[in-house]
Amino acid sequence: MAGGWSRDGSVQEQIDASLEDEIERVRSQLAGGESATRCEECDAPIPEARRMANPGVRLCIDCQAATEKRDTRSGGINRRGSKDSQLR
């Protein structure tokens, strides 16, 4: 049920469009091309299975996890998924 001047389903359409935009933004930032055989941070070997599963990988699992943890602290994504946070 829509309220005011909006039509039915318009809020959900806005949420869906925001999610699609964010997914496209993240996909555009994924590395591509040939994977490194050694980690750029610690010089540890990157297993072949990781290189095959994630083309363009530059970091070992430990360094990647540390990078993601550091990035999450500085804002990151609201993983709670509350309706109010998605409407902002």
C-alpha positions in Angstrom: 0.0 0.0 0.0 1.5 3.3 -1.1 0.9 6.5 0.7 0.6 10.1 -0.6 1.6 10.6 -4.2 3.6 7.4 -4.6 2.2 4.3 -6.3 2.1 0.8 -4.9 5.5 -0.8 -4.8 7.5 2.3 -5.4 9.4 2.0 -2.1 10.5 -1.6 -2.9 11.5 -0.5 -6.4 13.7 2.2 -4.9 15.3 -0.4 -2.6 15.8 -2.8 -5.4 17.4 -0.1 -7.6 19.8 1.0 -4.8 20.9 -2.6 -4.3 21.4 -3.1 -8.0 23.5 0.0 -8.2 25.6 -1.1 -5.2 26.2 -4.6 -6.7 27.3 -3.0 -10.0 29.7 -0.6 -8.2 31.3 -3.5 -6.2 31.6 -5.7 -9.3 33.3 -2.9 -11.2 36.0 -2.8 -8.4 36.8 -6.5 -8.6 40.3 -7.2 -9.9 40.5 -9.0 -13.2 43.2 -10.4 -15.4 46.1 -12.6 -14.3 46.4 -13.5 -10.6 49.7 -13.0 -8.7 51.5 -16.1 -7.6 52.8 -14.4 -4.5 51.1 -12.0 -2.1 51.9 -8.3 -2.7 51.8 -7.6 1.0 53.7 -10.5 2.7 55.2 -12.3 -0.3 53.6 -15.6 0.7 52.6 -18.0 -2.1 49.0 -17.8 -3.2 47.5 -21.2 -3.7 46.5 -22.2 -7.2 42.9 -23.0 -6.1 42.6 -19.4 -4.8 44.0 -18.0 -8.0 41.6 -20.0 -10.1 38.5 -19.2 -8.0 39.3 -15.4 -7.8 40.9 -14.2 -11.1 43.1 -11.1 -10.5 43.8 -11.9 -6.9 46.8 -10.0 -5.5 46.7 -10.9 -1.8 46.9 -14.1 0.3 43.9 -15.0 2.4 45.4 -13.6 5.6 46.3 -10.3 4.1 42.9 -10.1 2.3 41.1 -10.7 5.6 43.1 -8.0 7.3 42.4 -5.5 4.5 38.7 -6.3 4.6 38.6 -5.9 8.4 40.3 -2.6 8.2 37.9 -1.4 5.5 34.8 -2.5 7.5 35.8 -0.3 10.4 35.9 2.8 8.3 32.2 2.8 7.4 31.5 -0.3 5.4 28.0 -1.7 4.7 25.1 -1.8 7.1 24.6 -5.6 7.2 21.6 -5.4 9.5 19.4 -4.6 6.6 16.9 -2.6 8.5 14.3 -1.0 6.3 15.1 2.5 7.5 18.8 2.2 6.6 18.0 1.1 3.1 15.7 4.1 2.5 18.4 6.7 3.2 
